[in-house]
Amino acid sequence: MENQRPQTVPRVLIFPMPAQGHVNPMLKLAELLAMSGIHITFLNTDHIHNRLIKYTDIETRYSKYTGFIFRTISDGLDEDHPRKGKLVWDIVHSLHQKAKPVLKEMLVSGQLGSGDSPSVTYMISDGLFGEFTIDVGEELGIPTVHFRCSSACYFWSYFFFPRLLESGEIPITNMDKLISSVPGMESFLRARDLPSMCRVTDVTTDQTLHMVHEVTYQSHRARALILNTFEDLEGPIVRRITEFCPNIYTIGPLHTHLNVRLAQNSKWSSDQSSNNLYDEDRSCLTWLDSQPPHSVIYVSFGSITVVSKAELLEFWYGLVNSKQRFLWVMPPDMVLGEDGENSVPADLEEATRERGCMVGYAPQEQVLAHSAVGGFLTHSGWNSTLESIGAGVPMICWPYFGDQQINSRFVSQVWNLGLDMKDVCDRKVVEKMVNDLMVERRREFAESTAEMARLAKRSVNEGGPSYSNLERLIQDIISCWTN
Ligand code: UDX
């Protein structure tokens, strides 16, 4: 490797899967490491970086950390590819096919270093990149760690894909049948709660199903595995994963972790900036200011979900008929056009004016922390789930794909933090669940969510397991550089 100047500080390359739910937590991890003096190279795809530049202040925000640089790489897709809905898997397939030689060349040529840290001494790659980042790390002698942005329960379930096939539990024939092939989940995991990739008819040819199993399995080759979770939430499952990946750093919830450390250290001012790929509409915070405490259900299906016009109307009628106040995030590209019919029934418009607020994208962490919010209708993306847990807000889960099917089962059955509405999109069910969450079972969920929020905070405070694991990771990065 080219080494123009002596290396006086370790440099960590952080390479996320190019999607909102991955870039966001990996930027938070990058910031936590940068606070300890480690130099960071954050590698985005051009598409993601352009959006971050357009909608956030990331370049100035992270420039306060010495040695923090951004670099970009192509995702190999045409610029007009939607990168949305289930087509996000195209990005993973494309990077698997094309990125390895480019990444290697970038590392060898010194493009990923700067100043006092011209070389990358440690790599934290998205676990979805599977073998290709580990291969590059091995070829160049760079210790490489996998970061999986999803839940531990999802990660664990994917190890058992061959067993699910052998036992005939996939392809799925009965969605309500209990699954016996995933150890530790036999008493509550139904076929419909398995990762959505298991819902295929032809298991032999489905590329995504096999790819996700393969990348999960590859994590055993990584130096370690980082998970955005915490001991009191998923400790028992994390211990099972150590059979495959002996060294695991659970350092979550990352957003709480970062907020706590920023607040403790006056050198790094804590601001309200986001890492969002859409234009945030902060006017919803003003709207929330004028609503009574715990009266609003916040509705957001994350950055990838797409819904049909018919589904949209079921949700909308359900919310309106529940008579509860609602704040609904509807990104511009969320609704699939079916028939060019874009008009909204007048009764919905009127009820929305009376007790609703709609925005294209919200400052979600702040919304969930607002005292007016009493519930969250969510797609159960892992970041959204952790953000809701951190804020002590109960959830109604309507999972879309990937890990969300299993996350929602854990939210409702294992942690008792809300209700699971998966595979149903019916205005009567929406209305009933909203009222159950916000009124009928409010007290029950208030207790369970407050307790889990307390445990989340405890885990990232000094002496807590996530806090100690981050310290351990920092020590590993330093020792890999000095040895
Ligand atoms: C995806 C997967 O869905 C998720 O399950 C996986 O674990 C990570 O990648 P996404 O669908 O975008 O992510 O959902 P989620 O994980 O919840 O991440 C969305 C992020 O965008 C959250 O951090 C959320 O706070 C933020 N967001 C979303 C906003 O800030 N404002 C919004 O209006 C919507």
Residues whose N, C-alpha, C, O or C-beta is under 5 A from the ligand:
A	BS01	UDX	Q20 G21 H22 N24 C149 S150 S300 F301 G302 S303 I304 V329 Y361 A362 P363 Q364 E365 S380 G381 W382 N383 S384 D403 Q404
